[in-house]
Amino acid sequence: MININFFNSLKRSGAICGLAALLCSAPSFAEDPQVIIKTSHGDITVRLYAEHAPLTVANFLSYVDSGFYRDTIFHRVIAGFMIQGGGFTENMQEKPTAEPIVNEARNRLHNERGTLAMARTSEPNSATSQFYINVRNNFSLDWTPGSPGYAVFGDVIDGMYTVDSIALEATGAKLGHEDVPINPVKILDVVRVAQE
C-alpha cells in the first residue's frame, strides 16, 4: 500500500520532481539498438550502447546493414578470455573494410564478462569491423590514464551460453594466425532486432 503522507512529503520537498526527471532522462532498454549474431553454435543477442559509444555503434551497424558479417568466422578464441570475429572468412581471407574509427574507450564502460568491444591493432584509432565478446571480466583492457583501452559498445542480453560454448572450442595455428578454432565457428549473419 502506498503511504500518501510519505508521497506528499516528497512532493513538497521537490524530491519527487527530481526523481521523475531522473527516470525520464534515463535511457530506456527498448531504445538501445539490438542485433542478433547468428552463429553455427547458436544465436547471441546483443544490446548496443548508442549513447555511450555513438561512433562505434554507428560503425558496427553500418557493417551489419551492409551484410558484411555474413559468412565470416570467430577467428580468434581464447578460453577464459574472449572470442573475436568479424573480419575473416573461413579460409582466413581478411575482408576489406571501411576506414578506421576513433577509439571511444574513454566512455568508461568496462570490459566485463558478456560485453562487446572493438578489436584493434596497437594503434588506438585502428578499429574497423572486428569485435570481441569478453568471456570474463577483463578490466586490464579498459581505458585508464596512459592506456588507450578497448572501446566497449554493447553487451550480451541473451545467448551467453553460446559465447561460452565457442570459447571452449579447441584451437590451433592456421595460415599465420594463432588461436583459430580447429572446427570453424561461423558467423552466419548479424541482423538488427526490430524495435517496438
URDA-V618013 format. One record per residue. RES is the residue in one small letter. SS is DSSP state (h for helix, s for strand, l for the rest). PSI is psi in radians with two decimals (NA if undefined). NEAR is the number of other C-alpha atoms within 12 Angstrom. Layout:
BEGIN
res:ss:psi:near
RES:SS:PSI:NEAR
RES:SS:PSI:NEAR
END
This chain:
BEGIN
res:ss:psi:near
m:l:2.41:6
i:l:2.31:7
n:l:1.80:9
i:h:-0.69:10
n:h:-0.71:11
f:h:-0.76:14
f:h:-0.78:17
n:h:-0.65:15
s:h:-0.64:14
l:h:-0.71:17
k:h:-0.79:16
r:h:-0.63:13
s:h:-0.22:13
g:l:-0.07:14
a:h:-0.61:16
i:h:-0.59:17
c:h:-0.73:17
g:h:-0.70:15
l:h:-0.75:16
a:h:-0.73:14
a:h:-0.72:13
l:h:-0.79:13
l:h:-0.65:12
c:h:-0.52:11
s:h:-0.29:11
a:l:2.38:14
p:l:2.41:17
s:l:2.45:17
f:h:-0.70:19
a:h:-0.36:16
e:h:-0.39:17
d:l:2.27:28
p:l:2.56:33
q:s:2.56:32
v:s:2.75:34
i:s:2.14:30
i:s:1.87:44
k:s:2.05:31
t:s:2.95:30
s:l:-0.17:23
h:l:-0.17:26
g:s:3.14:24
d:s:2.59:27
i:s:2.05:37
t:s:2.26:31
v:s:2.36:36
r:s:2.36:34
l:s:2.44:37
y:l:1.31:35
a:l:-0.56:28
e:l:-0.66:25
h:l:-0.39:23
a:l:1.09:31
p:h:-0.73:25
l:h:-0.74:28
t:h:-0.77:38
v:h:-0.77:38
a:h:-0.72:23
n:h:-0.86:31
f:h:-0.79:43
l:h:-0.49:32
s:h:-0.65:21
y:h:-0.71:30
v:h:-0.89:30
d:h:-0.48:19
s:h:-0.12:18
g:l:0.26:21
f:l:-0.70:32
y:l:-0.21:38
r:l:2.26:29
d:l:0.54:30
t:s:-3.02:34
i:s:2.88:42
f:s:1.82:44
h:s:-0.19:44
r:s:1.99:40
v:s:2.10:37
i:s:1.95:30
a:l:2.40:24
g:l:0.25:21
f:l:-1.34:29
m:s:2.94:38
i:s:2.34:41
q:s:2.41:37
g:s:-2.98:48
g:l:0.34:45
g:l:-0.30:35
f:s:2.59:32
t:l:3.04:25
e:l:-0.49:29
n:l:0.35:23
m:l:0.54:26
q:l:2.20:18
e:s:2.27:23
k:l:2.49:23
p:l:2.48:17
t:l:3.04:22
a:l:-3.13:18
e:l:2.64:13
p:l:2.80:23
i:l:2.89:28
v:l:2.40:26
n:l:2.08:35
e:l:0.44:35
a:h:-0.30:36
r:h:0.05:24
n:h:-0.09:27
r:l:0.22:23
l:l:2.52:30
h:l:2.57:31
n:l:1.26:34
e:l:2.82:29
r:l:2.27:29
g:l:-0.05:35
t:s:2.69:40
l:s:2.33:46
a:s:2.85:48
m:s:2.33:44
a:l:2.67:39
r:l:3.05:30
t:l:-2.91:17
s:l:-0.28:13
e:l:2.09:17
p:l:-0.68:25
n:l:0.90:23
s:l:0.05:24
a:l:2.44:34
t:l:-1.59:37
s:l:-0.41:37
q:l:2.47:40
f:s:2.90:39
y:s:2.78:45
i:s:2.18:47
n:s:2.25:42
v:l:-0.36:33
r:l:3.09:26
n:l:2.11:20
n:l:1.13:26
f:h:-0.33:24
s:h:-0.25:17
l:h:-0.04:32
d:l:2.76:29
w:l:2.36:24
t:s:2.80:18
p:l:2.15:10
g:l:-0.15:9
s:s:2.08:18
p:l:-0.40:25
g:l:-3.12:34
y:l:2.27:44
a:l:2.03:47
v:s:2.35:46
f:s:0.22:45
g:s:3.10:41
d:s:2.69:38
v:s:2.15:33
i:s:-0.18:26
d:s:2.39:22
g:l:0.35:25
m:h:-0.45:29
y:h:-0.57:19
t:h:-0.76:27
v:h:-0.83:44
d:h:-0.65:28
s:h:-0.76:26
i:h:-0.70:43
a:h:-0.37:32
l:l:-0.01:26
e:l:2.44:27
a:l:2.44:21
t:s:2.92:24
g:s:-2.97:19
a:s:2.50:17
k:s:2.08:19
l:l:0.83:15
g:l:0.06:13
h:s:2.48:19
e:s:2.82:18
d:s:0.57:28
v:s:2.23:35
p:s:2.32:31
i:l:-0.76:24
n:l:1.98:23
p:l:2.35:31
v:l:1.83:38
k:s:2.45:35
i:s:1.82:34
l:s:-0.64:29
d:s:2.84:28
v:s:2.17:34
v:s:2.63:29
r:s:2.60:26
v:l:2.24:23
a:l:2.27:12
q:l:2.37:13
e:l:NA:9
END
